[in-house]
Structures are given as C-alpha cells and as structure tokens.
Amino acid sequence: MTTSSISADTRSAFVGVRATARAPRPVIVDDKALLRTAAEISRDLHSAKPAIYWGDTIASALVGYAALAGAILAPSTGWALAAAVVAVFALYRAGSFIHEVSHIKHAAVPGFRLGWNLLVGIPLLIPSFMYEGVHNLHHAKTRYGTVDDPEYLPLALMKPWSVPLFVVTAALGPIALLFRFAVLSPLSLAIPGLRRTIAARFSALAINPAFRRRDATSDYRKLWVRLEVATSLWAITLVALVATGVVPLRAFAIFLAILSATMVLNQVRTLVAHLWENEGEAMSVTAQYLDSVNVPPPALLPALWAPVGLRYHALHHLLPGLPYHALGEAHRRLSAAVEAGSPYHKASYDGLPGLLHRLVRSTLGQR
C-alpha cells in the first residue's frame, strides 16, 4: 500500500471519523540531533534488572489478590469498596507488565514471561500472546498511525460519541474475554473456520477494528497454543465453579467488576497515551514522538494511572528498547541534554484532565 492510499483507506476503515475538511498537517521530518542525543545518553540504560521486574510484579499481584479477597470477604460495604480500589490499582499495575513482556529480551529476565503468565496473565484472562507479536507493530515506523497499526485510531478526529463509547466498551472486556476463552476456544477445536476467525480477530489486545492478526510463526505458535489452552482451562473451570455454586455468584461478580475497572482505567490511560491526530499517513520517528505523551514528575498521580513506565509513553516511542525502570533516568538526562527549543520538551504534559479536555474539544471540532 502506498503512503498516498493509506490515508483514504484509513478514513473508510476507522468508524466515526468526521468528514469535515481540515488543513493538511505539516510534515514533520526527523530531528536527527534529538535522535542521536537520545541514543547516546541511554547507552548504559538498556539492561533489564531481574530483581526489579520480579519484585514489582510479585508485590503488585500479591497486593492485588489480597485486596480482591478483602473486597469479597469484607464485613462492611465501606471496607469492601476500599479493598476494591486497592485491588483495581494493584492488579492494573501487575497487568501492565504485559507491555514489558512484549519488549524485553527474555534471556535478560529468565522465566519472567512464564512467571507473569502464571501469576497474572492467565488468572486475569490476558495471556501474553494477546499482546506479543501485536504491540511491536505499533512501534514499526511505517505502520504507526496507519490502518495497519493495531493500537491506533484517529480519536481526536472522530465524532464526540466515540470517546465515551471507547471507554464503555472496555467495561465489557472481562465478559468478552471469558466468552472468548471459555466458549470460543473449545468450539474452535471442532470448527476450523472459527479457529481462523478467532486467531485473526479475537487474539489481540488492539483498539483498531480494522486490524486482522496474521498467523504466528511456527516457533511462537507453540507458546500461543499452550497459553491459550491454559487460559481456556482456567476460564472453563471458573465458569463451572460458579455454575455449581462452589464459587458464590457475588464473589464472581466482584471479581469481574474489579477486572472491568482495571480495563476501564487502562482505556482512559490509552485515551491520553497519544494525541490521536494522525489520519493514516506514515510518520517520521519525531512525528510519532510528538503524537505521543509524557506525563513526567512533579505530577504524582500518573504513577497510579500510568504505571510501569507508561507515564513516559512518548519517550518509550523514542527509545522502545529501554526497560521501564530506566525511563525516569533517561528522561532526566535527555531533558538536561537538549536545548530549550528541542521537540523533546513538546511531548510533556501536566496531567490527565488537561489531556482529556484537549481530546474532547478536538472531537467537538474545537482546537
């Protein structure tokens, strides 16, 4: 597909895009000085630290599951709600490591992918195969912001109802995932055509409805199948335990509600991860950076709603190979190294409210 045809195809593929005329967006060429400086200041930051990965993940999961149990067993509504809030943020943080699983060199943190899947991915119905092999396409220079990007929609150019619909859809995520693994996965064993549909359309944590996942390589397909079987068995067991009364319906509902809240929180975070202003044209690395968002210190709340390095999302697009625990140091070094007029500073924002306000205003045609 040529660059000139990408924009036209994208407008027809992305539902809800406004048809109002807009002035052509200026072409942003790569700032080679910025790219060079970013590479130079981060040379010693690329080593993932296993103790941090394991410690953070295990602590987040244990706190999350303990708080989930507290929300189910609490003697009063007040304590149950307090425990539920803790469970949402802790499990959201634990789940966010799926992003790291898709990026790190697995030899650098031996066993982490398996450990994360057993501790978090399978229990929360988000095994890593749903993101591995998908998220890397979002970082491909020729795919970012195009119809071939699984994680991009021109939300800022879409109709006003698109933003609330985008969030509400996430609330149904746990039900959709439970149905996908407890019902569709077993059925696909007997229906080859269904299997192909599931692999292409329901095996990716993506937001682009036009995205279709390609077949996995033979080596990765083995891992995919193992993780899918394990998650399917867990989903079927969970449904059976609820159906037979072993797991009370109330406890199951609380579990689903907490999962739903984590997915809504992630969806809100996604709304401000980018500016979402690209209509489908291929973009330079600098343009991709400027279409992405950093919410650095001194803001404190982003540590909750954009954990595991996600508060440095623009920097991550500039240096996707850095482990999450190195992004803060890279940001400090790069902020000090570049000039005041550098594009690097233009991707930093104060916080969630201002970014949401900007996005909503854009959907209303106000700039």
HELIX and SHEET records of a PDB file:
HELIX    1   1 THR A    3  ALA A   13  1                                  11    
HELIX    2   2 LYS A   32  ILE A   41  1                                  10    
HELIX    3   3 PRO A   50  LEU A   73  1                                  24    
HELIX    4   4 THR A   77  VAL A  101  1                                  25    
HELIX    5   5 PHE A  112  TRP A  116  1                                   5    
HELIX    6   6 ASN A  117  GLY A  121  3                                   5    
HELIX    7   7 SER A  128  MET A  130  5                                   3    
HELIX    8   8 HIS A  135  HIS A  138  1                                   4    
HELIX    9   9 LEU A  155  LEU A  157  5                                   3    
HELIX   10  10 SER A  162  ALA A  171  1                                  10    
HELIX   11  11 GLY A  173  PHE A  179  1                                   7    
HELIX   12  12 ARG A  180  LEU A  184  3                                   5    
HELIX   13  13 SER A  185  SER A  188  1                                   4    
HELIX   14  14 PRO A  192  ARG A  201  1                                  10    
HELIX   15  15 SER A  218  ALA A  243  1                                  26    
HELIX   16  16 LEU A  249  LEU A  271  1                                  23    
HELIX   17  17 VAL A  285  LEU A  290  1                                   6    
HELIX   18  18 PRO A  302  TRP A  305  1                                   4    
HELIX   19  19 HIS A  313  LEU A  318  1                                   6    
HELIX   20  20 TYR A  324  ALA A  326  5                                   3    
HELIX   21  21 LEU A  327  ALA A  337  1                                  11    
HELIX   22  22 PRO A  343  ALA A  347  5                                   5    
HELIX   23  23 LEU A  352  THR A  363  1                                  12    
END                                                                             
